[in-house]
Amino acid sequence: MSEDSVRPPDGADVRRRIPRTDRLLRDPRLAAAVDRLGVGVVKAAVHEAQRRAREKTVPPEQVLQTALALLPGTASGLRPVLNATGVLLHTNLGRAPLSDAARQAVQEAAGPTDVELDLVTGVRARRGRSALAALRERVPAAGAVHVVNNGAAALVLAATALAAGKEIVVSRGEMVEIGDGFRLPDLLVTTGARLREVGTTNRTTAADYATVIGPDTGFVLKVHPSNFRITGFTQSAEVADLAALGVPVVVDIGSGLLAPHPALPQEPDAETQLRAGAALVTASGDKLLGGPQCGLLLGDRDLVRALARHPLARALRVDKLTLAALEATLTGPPTPTALALTADPARLRARADRLADSLAADGIDVRAVESAATVGGGGAPGVTLPSAALSLPEPYAAALRTGRGPVVGRLEAGRCLLDLRAVPEQDDERLADAVRSARPAGEGRA
């Protein structure tokens, strides 16, 4: 019996025509959704659809269809969005999107895996050995590598193991805030180390470090100011000069660039810093590397192995899903971040023109414009990348963010810009459909 086969006479209370929850849950489509999402999630969608019917914003006959439309794509509260902000590594959007290869690797690793088992001998093996081997191969100058759960954790492990009860010598110009109120000095002192500041905000020389190094020095720390730039009358010490001072040099490059990149000539990379004499490089895996959130430690073999065996390393270790995604990022095809960095501006403009023409044909107030994208995510400060965008009236920004398939753009000069550099070309139609769905009532309609 269908949900509306028996109805009360016309004019009766509309609430009597609203299908009951148990009847709705017997529908095969909602029953399948229970298996996929869980009964709580499905019931919540049903109850919301029923509420709308009681408030007469949805006809009782459309409660089932409304509930189906309200179901999320997954059981998680996280919603996938299109990043049209022009910031390639947007922290609020989870920074680097994973490649298809990394996503597939995560799915395969979701079940039982040989993450710590040698299938040939049947005995315990080194955790994540294939991922570590892939990382080691990408950075030949590293004698050994280790992975922890984020970039800050990598630095904390180094400070705890090498400088607890000792001094970390660092330039005043590199005492940075890494985001959301977290400051590097506060992070480091929690390890039991003492900070010894040298130089000034804008100028620090190798001689400044040399004057304070002594028996209490754990290591010299050099931090890349990855989210700001100081210009003008400035000077900083080179890694090679610091390495000659006789104590370990730890370089926090931040962004996760493993080797030089032609589009980012001023961005430090792990291979170059190690060849210059750094004993250890720490970095993030979810920024310019384009992988999952993790922290990388690369450097002297004995030093890295000692860090990996430190008791704190157990608390900071990564799970099998991260290891799988990291390895696939290192060995697989170019990541979305790599593709966005090298995107052809002419191709971006052609995409923008094509999308604008299609949307304008529907009566939407849109035009293709030149744009400037940035790296973001604490990488390549001050670097802009030529791009192209769709320019729409300002109200589109909120409508696109709150649509069924959210799109996040940026506001500029009273217009909503949808920058295409971080939007994969295969998502162009998805972007166009979102714009059509977001247009105000009456726009483009006779």
C-alpha positions in Angstrom: 0.0 0.0 0.0 1.4 3.4 -1.0 1.9 6.1 1.5 -0.9 8.2 0.1 -3.4 5.5 -1.0 -5.7 6.2 1.9 -6.3 9.9 2.7 -8.9 11.7 4.9 -11.5 13.8 3.2 -10.4 17.1 1.7 -10.1 19.9 4.2 -9.0 17.5 7.1 -6.0 18.4 9.2 -3.0 18.1 6.9 -1.0 16.5 9.7 -3.2 13.3 9.4 -1.8 12.9 5.8 1.8 13.0 6.9 3.3 9.4 6.6 4.3 7.8 9.8 8.0 7.2 10.5 7.7 3.4 10.6 6.0 3.4 7.2 8.6 5.6 5.7 11.5 3.5 7.0 10.0 0.5 5.2 10.6 2.1 1.9 13.5 0.2 0.1 15.4 3.4 -0.5 15.4 4.5 3.1 16.0 1.0 4.3 19.2 0.9 2.1 20.2 4.2 3.5 19.9 2.8 7.0 22.5 0.1 6.1 24.8 2.8 4.6 24.4 5.7 7.1 22.8 4.3 10.3 19.3 4.5 11.6 19.9 7.7 13.6 21.0 9.7 10.5 18.0 8.4 8.4 15.5 9.1 11.1 16.8 12.6 11.5 16.1 13.2 7.8 12.6 11.7 8.1 11.7 13.8 11.1 12.9 17.0 9.4 10.8 16.1 6.3 7.8 15.5 8.5 8.4 18.8 10.4 8.4 20.7 7.1 5.1 19.0 6.1 3.6 20.0 9.5 4.7 23.6 8.8 3.2 23.3 5.3 6.4 24.1 3.5 6.3 20.6 1.9 3.2 18.7 0.8 2.5 15.5 2.7 2.8 13.5 -0.5 6.5 14.7 -0.9 7.7 13.8 2.6 9.5 10.6 1.3 11.2 12.5 -1.5 12.2 15.3 0.9 13.7 12.8 3.4 15.7 11.2 0.6 17.0 14.6 -0.6 18.0 15.5 3.0 20.2 12.4 3.4 23.9 13.2 3.6 26.4 11.5 1.3 28.2 9.8 4.2 27.7 9.1 7.9 30.3 11.8 8.6 29.3 15.4 9.3 32.1 16.6 7.0 30.8 17.9 3.7 32.8 17.9 0.5 33.1 21.3 -1.1 34.6 22.8 -4.2 37.5 25.1 -3.4 37.0 28.2 -5.6 38.7 30.6 -3.2 41.9 30.9 -5.2 43.9 29.6 -2.1 45.3 26.2 -3.2 46.0 25.0 0.4 43.1 26.4 2.3 43.5 25.5 6.0 39.7 25.8 6.7 39.0 23.4 3.8 41.5 20.8 5.0 44.5 22.0 3.0 45.7 19.5 0.3 43.1 17.4 -1.5 44.3 13.8 -1.9 44.9 12.3 -5.3 42.7 9.6 -6.6 45.6 7.2 -6.0 45.8 8.2 -2.3 42.0 8.0 -1.9 42.0 4.5 -3.3 44.9 3.5 -1.1 43.0 4.7 2.0 40.0 2.7 1.0 42.1 -0.5 0.5 43.8 0.1 3.9 40.6 0.5 5.8 40.4 -3.2 6.4 43.1 -5.5 7.9 46.5 -4.8 6.4 50.1 -5.9 6.9 51.0 -2.6 8.4 53.2 -4.3 11.0 53.4 -7.8 9.7 55.8 -9.6 7.4 53.6 -11.9 5.4 56.5 -14.1 4.3 57.9 -14.8 7.7 54.7 -14.3 9.7 56.5 -12.1 12.3 56.2 -8.5 13.3 57.8 -6.0 10.9 58.6 -2.3 10.9 55.5 -0.3 10.9 54.7 1.5 7.6 58.0 0.3 6.1 56.9 0.7 2.4 55.7 4.3 3.1 59.0 5.2 4.8 61.0 3.6 1.9 59.0 5.7 -0.6 59.7 8.9 1.4 63.4 8.0 1.8 63.6 7.5 -2.0 62.1 11.0 -2.7 64.8 12.6 -0.5 68.1 11.0 -1.3 70.1 13.3 1.0 68.2 11.9 4.1 70.0 9.1 5.9 66.7 8.0 7.5 63.1 9.2 7.7 60.2 9.1 10.2 56.6 10.1 10.1 54.4 11.5 13.0 50.9 12.9 13.1 51.6 16.6 12.0 54.3 19.1 11.4 54.2 20.6 14.9 54.5 17.1 16.4 57.7 16.6 14.4 59.3 19.6 15.9 58.1 18.7 19.4 59.6 15.2 19.1 62.9 16.7 18.0 62.9 19.3 20.8 62.0 16.7 23.5 64.6 14.2 22.4 67.5 16.6 21.7 67.0 19.5 24.0 64.9 18.7 27.1 66.7 20.5 29.9 68.9 22.3 27.4 68.8 25.3 25.1 67.4 25.7 21.6 69.1 28.6 19.9 66.7 30.5 17.5 66.6 33.8 15.8 64.1 36.4 17.1 62.9 36.9 13.6 61.8 33.2 13.5 59.7 33.1 16.7 56.5 32.7 14.7 52.9 32.0 15.3 51.8 29.0 13.3 48.1 29.7 13.2 45.0 29.8 15.4 46.9 31.4 18.3 49.5 28.6 18.5 53.0 30.2 18.9 56.3 28.3 18.3 58.0 29.5 21.5 55.0 28.3 23.6 55.1 24.9 21.8 58.8 24.4 22.3 59.0 25.3 26.0 56.4 22.6 26.8 59.1 20.0 25.9 61.3 21.1 28.8 63.7 23.0 26.5 64.8 26.6 27.1 64.8 29.1 24.2 67.9 31.2 23.6 67.0 34.1 21.3 69.6 35.7 19.1 69.8 38.5 16.7 67.0 40.9 15.9 63.6 40.7 14.2 65.1 41.7 10.8 68.8 40.7 11.0 70.5 37.7 12.5 73.9 36.5 11.5 75.9 33.2 12.0 78.0 35.2 14.5 75.0 35.8 16.6 74.5 32.1 17.0 78.2 31.4 17.6 78.4 33.7 20.6 75.8 31.8 22.6 76.6 28.1 21.7 78.0 26.1 24.6 77.6 22.9 26.6 73.9 23.6 27.3 73.0 23.9 23.6 70.7 21.1 22.4 70.5 22.3 18.8 70.2 25.4 16.6 66.8 25.8 15.1 66.1 27.6 11.8 62.4 28.2 11.1 61.1 29.2 7.7 58.6 32.1 8.2 56.2 30.4 5.9 53.1 32.6 6.4 54.7 36.1 6.2 57.7 38.0 4.7 60.0 40.6 6.1 61.6 42.8 3.4 64.0 45.7 3.3 67.0 45.8 5.6 67.2 42.1 6.4 69.7 39.3 6.9 69.5 35.6 8.0 72.1 33.0 8.5 72.6 30.2 5.9 72.3 26.6 6.9 75.8 25.8 5.8 77.2 28.5 8.1 75.2 27.2 11.0 76.2 23.6 10.4 79.9 24.7 10.8 79.2 25.7 14.4 79.5 22.2 15.8 76.0 21.5 17.0 73.0 19.9 15.3 71.0 22.2 13.0 67.3 21.5 12.8 65.5 23.2 10.0 61.7 23.5 10.1 60.7 24.2 6.4 57.0 23.9 7.2 55.5 23.5 3.8 56.5 19.9 2.9 58.4 20.7 -0.3 60.8 17.8 -0.8 62.8 19.2 -3.7 63.1 22.6 -5.5 60.0 23.7 -7.5 60.3 26.1 -10.4 57.1 27.9 -9.5 58.4 28.5 -6.0 62.1 29.5 -6.2 62.2 31.1 -2.8 60.5 28.2 -0.9 63.0 26.0 1.0 63.0 22.3 0.3 64.1 19.3 2.3 66.8 18.0 -0.1 68.5 21.3 -0.4 68.6 22.0 3.4 70.0 18.5 4.1 72.7 18.9 1.4 73.6 22.3 3.0 74.4 20.5 6.3 71.1 20.4 8.3 71.1 17.4 10.7 67.3 17.2 10.6 64.5 18.7 8.6 60.9 18.8 9.8 58.0 19.4 7.5 54.3 18.9 6.9 53.0 16.2 4.6 49.6 17.9 3.9 50.8 21.1 2.3 52.9 21.4 -0.8 53.6 17.6 -0.8 49.9 17.2 -1.4 49.4 14.3 1.0 47.5 13.6 4.2 48.1 15.5 7.4 51.3 14.2 8.9 54.8 15.4 10.1 58.0 14.4 8.3 61.4 14.0 10.0 64.3 13.6 7.5 68.0 13.6 8.2 71.0 12.0 9.8 70.4 8.3 10.1 71.4 7.8 13.8 69.6 10.9 14.8 66.3 10.0 13.1 66.5 6.5 14.4 66.9 7.8 17.9 63.9 10.0 17.5 61.8 7.1 16.2 62.7 5.1 19.3 61.9 7.9 21.8 59.0 7.1 24.0 57.1 10.2 22.8 57.2 8.8 19.2 54.6 6.2 20.2 52.1 8.9 21.2 52.7 10.8 17.9 52.6 7.9 15.5 50.3 7.9 12.4 47.6 5.3 11.6 47.6 2.9 8.7 45.3 5.2 6.6 47.8 8.0 6.8 50.6 5.7 5.9 48.7 4.4 2.9 47.8 7.9 1.7 51.3 9.2 2.1 52.9 6.3 0.2 50.4 6.7 -2.7 51.1 10.5 -2.7 54.8 9.8 -2.9 54.7 7.1 -5.6 51.5 7.9 -7.5 50.6 10.4 -10.2 50.8 14.2 -9.7 48.7 15.4 -6.8 45.8 18.0 -7.2 48.1 20.5 -5.5 50.9 19.8 -8.0 48.5 20.2 -10.9 47.1 23.4 -9.5 50.6 24.9 -9.1 51.5 24.2 -12.7 48.1 25.0 -14.3 48.3 27.0 -17.6 46.8 30.5 -17.1 45.6 30.4 -20.7 43.8 27.2 -20.1 42.2 28.6 -16.9 40.9 31.6 -18.9 39.5 29.3 -21.6 37.6 27.3 -18.9 36.3 30.5 -17.4 35.1 31.9 -20.7 33.4 28.6 -21.6 31.6 28.5 -18.2 30.6 32.2 -18.3 29.1 31.8 -21.8 27.1 28.8 -20.7 25.8 30.4 -17.5 25.1 33.8 -19.3 23.0 31.9 -21.8 20.7 31.0 -18.8 20.4 34.7 -18.0 22.9 34.7 -15.1 24.8 37.8 -14.3 28.3 36.3 -14.8 31.6 37.2 -16.5 35.0 35.7 -16.8 37.8 37.8 -15.2 41.5 37.5 -14.5 42.3 36.5 -11.0 45.3 36.0 -8.7 45.6 32.8 -6.7 47.9 32.1 -3.7 49.5 28.9 -2.3 48.2 29.3 1.3 48.6 26.7 4.0 51.7 28.4 5.4 53.6 28.1 2.1 55.2 30.6 -0.3 54.1 33.8 1.3 53.8 36.7 -1.1 53.7 34.4 -4.2 50.7 35.0 -6.5 49.8 32.7 -9.4 47.9 34.1 -12.4 44.5 32.6 -12.7 40.9 33.1 -14.0 37.6 33.3 -12.2 33.9 33.6 -12.6 32.5 36.9 -11.3 29.0 36.8 -9.9 26.8 39.2 -7.8 27.8 39.1 -4.1 24.7 37.2 -2.9 25.9 34.2 -4.7 28.7 33.7 -2.2 26.3 32.7 0.7 24.0 30.8 -1.6 26.8 28.7 -3.0 28.3 27.9 0.4 24.9 26.7 1.8 23.8 24.8 -1.3 23.5 21.0 -1.5 26.9 20.8 -3.2 28.8 23.6 -1.4 31.1 25.9 -3.3 33.4 28.3 -1.5 34.6 31.4 -3.3 35.8 34.8 -2.2 34.4 38.3 -2.1 36.3 41.0 -4.0 35.1 44.5 -4.9 31.5 43.6 -4.2 31.5 40.5 -6.4 31.7 36.8 -5.7 34.7 35.4 -7.4 35.0 31.6 -8.2 38.7 31.1 -8.9 39.4 28.0 -11.1 43.0 27.3 -10.3 42.2 24.9 -7.4 39.1 23.5 -9.1 39.8 20.4 -11.2 38.6 20.7 -14.8 36.5 17.6 -14.4 34.4 19.5 -11.8 33.5 22.4 -14.1 30.0 21.1 -14.8 29.5 20.5 -11.1 30.5 24.1 -10.5 28.1 25.4 -13.2 25.2 23.4 -11.8 25.9 24.8 -8.3 25.8 28.3 -9.8 22.5 27.6 -11.5 21.0 26.2 -8.3 22.2 29.2 -6.3 20.8 32.0 -8.5 18.2 34.3 -6.9 14.6 33.8 -7.6 13.6 35.5 -10.8 17.2 36.0 -12.2 17.4 34.5 -15.7 13.8 33.6 -15.8 11.1 35.1 -17.9 
